[in-house]
Amino acid sequence: MAKLSRTFRISDDANKQLLALSSSFKESGGEIVERAIKLLYDNREVELKKDNDARIGSLKSA
């Protein structure tokens, strides 16, 4: 299967984390991004609830 290419802007901190993960896992940045997307996708219901709870919490504290 052919790989797709996309371009995104990320913060300096996210880039440093990507480089550290790439070194730790001995994988390319693209492979790390694929793993991260799969992890978030597989756990999206739990992560969506966390995100919604955090947003509601920030609204209540404002």
trRosetta pair geometry for C-beta under 8 A, 3 or more apart (Angstrom, degrees):
i j d omega theta_ij theta_ji phi_ij phi_ji
3 30 7.6 33 -169 171 139 149
10 14 4.1 -107 172 89 114 130
10 15 5.4 143 97 -56 113 81
10 18 7.2 65 109 -19 161 139
11 14 4.6 96 54 8 80 100
11 15 6.9 -142 96 -5 43 87
12 15 5.6 -57 -149 37 32 113
12 16 6.4 33 153 -20 66 104
13 16 5.7 -54 -149 35 32 111
13 17 6.4 30 153 -17 65 106
14 17 5.6 -54 -148 38 33 112
14 18 6.2 38 151 -23 65 105
15 18 5.5 -50 -146 34 32 114
15 19 6.4 32 154 -17 64 105
16 19 5.8 -54 -148 37 31 111
16 20 6.3 31 153 -19 64 107
17 20 5.6 -54 -146 37 32 112
17 21 6.2 30 156 -17 66 106
18 21 5.9 -55 -145 39 29 108
18 22 6.2 33 154 -23 63 108
18 29 5.4 43 163 -136 116 99
18 32 6.0 145 -153 97 76 144
18 33 7.3 8 -132 -62 118 87
19 22 5.5 -52 -145 34 30 116
19 23 6.5 29 155 -17 63 105
19 29 7.4 -21 -82 -90 53 106
20 23 5.8 -56 -151 37 30 110
20 24 6.2 29 153 -18 66 110
21 24 5.5 -55 -141 39 32 112
21 25 5.9 6 168 4 69 113
21 27 7.9 -34 135 57 82 101
21 32 4.8 116 112 -144 119 139
22 25 6.6 -66 -135 51 20 92
22 26 7.9 74 166 -98 51 8
22 27 6.0 -111 -139 76 62 63
22 28 6.5 -7 -141 -171 114 17
22 29 5.3 -35 -82 -75 138 61
22 31 7.9 113 -120 60 83 94
22 32 5.3 -90 -77 -31 74 142
23 26 7.4 15 -174 -73 27 48
25 31 7.7 -146 112 108 128 114
25 32 6.4 143 51 -93 139 96
25 35 7.7 -114 -180 17 171 165
27 31 3.8 -108 170 88 118 133
27 32 5.5 147 93 -53 115 78
27 35 7.5 76 95 -14 164 133
28 31 4.8 99 54 5 76 100
28 32 7.1 -137 98 -4 42 86
29 32 5.6 -54 -150 35 35 112
29 33 6.3 35 153 -19 67 104
30 33 5.7 -53 -147 36 32 111
30 34 6.4 35 152 -21 65 104
31 34 5.5 -50 -148 34 34 115
31 35 6.5 35 152 -19 64 103
32 35 5.7 -53 -151 36 32 111
32 36 6.3 32 152 -20 65 106
33 36 5.6 -54 -146 37 32 112
33 37 6.3 33 155 -19 65 106
34 37 5.9 -56 -148 37 29 110
34 38 6.3 28 155 -18 64 107
35 38 5.8 -56 -148 38 30 111
35 39 6.2 31 154 -20 65 107
36 39 5.7 -54 -147 36 30 112
36 40 6.3 25 156 -13 65 108
37 40 5.9 -58 -146 42 29 107
37 41 5.9 30 155 -20 66 111
38 41 5.6 -56 -141 40 28 112
38 42 6.0 27 160 -19 65 109
39 42 6.0 -55 -142 37 24 108
39 43 6.4 -10 165 13 61 114
40 43 6.4 -78 -143 56 25 89
40 44 6.4 61 152 -80 64 75
40 47 6.0 -22 -152 2 75 174
41 44 5.7 -10 -152 -44 31 113
43 46 5.0 -47 178 46 88 113
43 47 5.3 88 117 -24 90 107
44 47 5.5 -63 -136 47 31 109
44 48 5.7 37 163 -26 70 106
45 48 5.9 -51 -144 33 25 111
45 49 6.7 26 154 -17 59 105
46 49 5.9 -57 -155 35 30 111
46 50 6.5 31 149 -18 65 106
47 50 5.5 -49 -147 36 36 114
47 51 6.2 37 153 -20 66 105
48 51 5.6 -54 -146 37 31 113
48 52 6.2 30 156 -17 66 106
49 52 5.8 -55 -144 39 30 109
49 53 6.2 31 156 -20 64 108
50 53 5.8 -57 -147 37 27 112
50 54 6.3 27 155 -19 64 107
51 54 5.8 -55 -148 35 29 110
51 55 6.4 27 154 -18 64 107
52 55 5.7 -55 -147 37 32 111
52 56 6.3 30 156 -17 66 106
53 56 5.8 -56 -146 39 29 109
53 57 6.2 33 154 -21 64 109
54 57 5.6 -54 -147 37 30 115
54 58 6.4 28 155 -19 64 104
55 58 5.9 -54 -148 35 30 108
55 59 6.6 31 152 -19 63 105
56 59 5.7 -55 -152 35 33 112
56 60 6.4 32 152 -20 66 106
57 60 5.8 -55 -147 35 32 110
57 61 6.4 21 158 -12 65 110
58 61 5.9 -59 -144 41 32 106
58 62 6.5 43 154 -36 63 105
59 62 5.8 -51 -151 19 32 116
